[in-house]
Amino acid sequence: MIEASIGAVSGLVPVFCVMAVLLALPTALVTATRKRPLLLPVLLAVSLAGVLTVTLLPGNAGAAMEGLCDTGSPSRLLTSPSALLNIALFVPAALLGTLVFRRPVTVTAVAVLGSGTVELVQATGSLGRACSATDLVANATGAVAGACAAALWLRTRAPRTERALRDWSWGTGIALAGAAVLAVWFQTSVSTVDAVAAERARENQLLALDGSDAWMAEVAEEVFGPGTRTEETVTDLNGESRRITVVTNRGEITGRWPEKALERAWSSDNRIEDGDLNRAQALTIGAKFAHRWFPDSTAGSRRTLDRMGEAGTPLYVLTYRRYVDDVMMPMRLDITITATGRIMGFASKPEPDPELPPVSVFREEAMRLAKKMSGAPAEAAVLLAQRVRGTWRPVWMTSVKTATQDPNLFLDAVTGERVTPDAQPAQPGGAGATRAKSKPR
């Protein structure tokens, strides 16, 4: 809290000076009117000004922590510079408060409850500040230390049993009532997040990446050929699956670790090559590559080989699709082969087969419904497994003859209703990716 405040909160010193004057002047006037010594009350007012300024001045944490509080275990309470500064912040206020009011238990209770209030205001007050259990414990530690030091000093000067009993009574009552109020406020206004556990999980993810560079380099060389060198690595640590994209001198390749599953690759050498590779040879080369790297996708799948390009410079695209009860599953595998037998690239979507409700709207009915809904004849209909509002459904993708709207119209194959499939997930290397350049191999 303090470390972030000093480094990131603008105007800290001027605001503190103004706050100190605003609190010290009336404190001095009241104390002088009561004909009491001025020094300790004024110093207490100045220390409270410091606490309020450092903890409640708007910062730059943004909206990411708004409504959240880090409840991770304060394991670095005595080793973290930020935690030590928080302890130091509350020592003077508690010490001076105890010397002024001579009630260490009550002062400690008020200081701890005040710290809890500050943390909740930081979480709910749109201040750009971060609520943290570690800060609360550090503040409470500082308050207890300051109050205990002052209590020991007072005890050597003038012990008073009657005042001590009242102090314990008032302090306990304030602590219980204040804790109940803060607990209700916390439960109704704040969501919790364990930043310590999240950081440990991230460290475990990074440790789990050990060996991924070597694996991806080996795969890239096997796909693109000898002499392939890694130039850059992009690692996406979002979610449980880590996607790694390796940029080489011969193309890009993406895979998942630790699953060791390849997702896509494309050679930077995309020239149309002269060659006499025929369909049977292309099928053999492509099938061997597919069984080598994608055994789960090829199992039980239908394969097709399409030829593109002119005679002498063909490109072959070998596709694998899996069908369950005539519904095309979300798994995809496409491999592009040049006329010389080189694997130019591939795209793989190793999605497991989802469980679907039985189809009750068949092709003819789907095409009739598509024509009725669009006002144009339906040319084709393909039955696919698609996510609709987060749930896998059998869906007819129909093509209609129209120039004024999207030619693809989707119909639920169970209800016959028109639906919109969910958007596809973002491609690797998007937001949240951690980019690191590796040394050339």
Secondary structure as the mmCIF struct_conf table of DSSP 4:
data_model
#
loop_
_struct_conf.conf_type_id
_struct_conf.id
_struct_conf.beg_label_comp_id
_struct_conf.beg_label_asym_id
_struct_conf.beg_label_seq_id
_struct_conf.end_label_comp_id
_struct_conf.end_label_asym_id
_struct_conf.end_label_seq_id
HELX_RH_AL_P HELX_RH_AL_P1 ILE A 2 ALA A 8
TURN_TY1_P TURN_TY1_P1 SER A 10 GLY A 11
HELX_RH_AL_P HELX_RH_AL_P2 LEU A 12 THR A 33
TURN_TY1_P TURN_TY1_P2 ARG A 34 LYS A 35
BEND BEND1 LEU A 38 LEU A 38
HELX_RH_AL_P HELX_RH_AL_P3 LEU A 39 LEU A 56
BEND BEND2 LEU A 57 LEU A 57
BEND BEND3 ASN A 60 ASN A 60
HELX_RH_3T_P HELX_RH_3T_P1 GLY A 62 MET A 65
TURN_TY1_P TURN_TY1_P3 GLU A 66 GLY A 67
STRN STRN1 LEU A 68 ASP A 70
TURN_TY1_P TURN_TY1_P4 SER A 75 THR A 79
HELX_RH_AL_P HELX_RH_AL_P4 PRO A 81 PHE A 101
HELX_RH_AL_P HELX_RH_AL_P5 PRO A 104 THR A 124
BEND BEND4 GLY A 125 GLY A 125
BEND BEND5 LEU A 127 GLY A 128
STRN STRN2 CYS A 131 SER A 132
HELX_RH_AL_P HELX_RH_AL_P6 ALA A 133 ARG A 157
HELX_RH_AL_P HELX_RH_AL_P7 THR A 161 SER A 189
STRN STRN3 SER A 191 VAL A 193
HELX_RH_AL_P HELX_RH_AL_P8 ALA A 195 ALA A 208
TURN_TY1_P TURN_TY1_P5 LEU A 209 GLY A 211
HELX_RH_AL_P HELX_RH_AL_P9 SER A 212 PHE A 224
TURN_TY1_P TURN_TY1_P6 PRO A 226 GLY A 227
STRN STRN4 THR A 230 ASP A 236
BEND BEND6 ASN A 238 SER A 241
STRN STRN5 ARG A 242 THR A 248
TURN_TY1_P TURN_TY1_P7 ASN A 249 ARG A 250
STRN STRN6 GLY A 251 TRP A 257
TURN_TY1_P TURN_TY1_P8 PRO A 258 LYS A 260
STRN STRN7 ALA A 261 SER A 267
BEND BEND7 SER A 268 SER A 268
HELX_RH_AL_P HELX_RH_AL_P10 ARG A 279 TRP A 293
HELX_RH_AL_P HELX_RH_AL_P11 PRO A 295 THR A 298
TURN_TY1_P TURN_TY1_P9 ALA A 299 GLY A 300
STRN STRN8 ARG A 302 MET A 308
BEND BEND8 GLY A 309 GLY A 309
TURN_TY1_P TURN_TY1_P10 ALA A 311 GLY A 312
BEND BEND9 THR A 313 THR A 313
STRN STRN9 LEU A 315 ARG A 321
STRN STRN10 TYR A 323 VAL A 324
TURN_TY1_P TURN_TY1_P11 ASP A 325 ASP A 326
STRN STRN11 VAL A 327 MET A 328
HELX_LH_PP_P HELX_LH_PP_P1 MET A 329 MET A 329
BEND BEND10 PRO A 330 PRO A 330
STRN STRN12 ARG A 332 ILE A 337
TURN_TY1_P TURN_TY1_P12 ALA A 339 THR A 340
BEND BEND11 GLY A 341 GLY A 341
STRN STRN13 ILE A 343 LYS A 349
HELX_LH_PP_P HELX_LH_PP_P2 GLU A 351 GLU A 355
HELX_LH_PP_P HELX_LH_PP_P3 PRO A 357 VAL A 359
BEND BEND12 VAL A 361 VAL A 361
HELX_RH_AL_P HELX_RH_AL_P12 ARG A 363 SER A 374
BEND BEND13 GLY A 375 ALA A 376
STRN STRN14 ALA A 378 VAL A 388
TURN_TY1_P TURN_TY1_P13 ARG A 389 GLY A 390
STRN STRN15 THR A 391 VAL A 400
BEND BEND14 ALA A 403 GLN A 405
BEND BEND15 PRO A 407 PRO A 407
STRN STRN16 ASN A 408 ASP A 412
TURN_TY1_P TURN_TY1_P14 ALA A 413 THR A 415
STRN STRN17 ARG A 418 ARG A 418
HELX_LH_PP_P HELX_LH_PP_P4 PRO A 421 GLN A 427
TURN_TY1_P TURN_TY1_P15 PRO A 428 GLY A 429
BEND BEND16 GLY A 430 GLY A 430
TURN_TY1_P TURN_TY1_P16 ALA A 431 GLY A 432
STRN STRN18 ALA A 433 ALA A 436
HELX_LH_PP_P HELX_LH_PP_P5 LYS A 437 PRO A 440
#
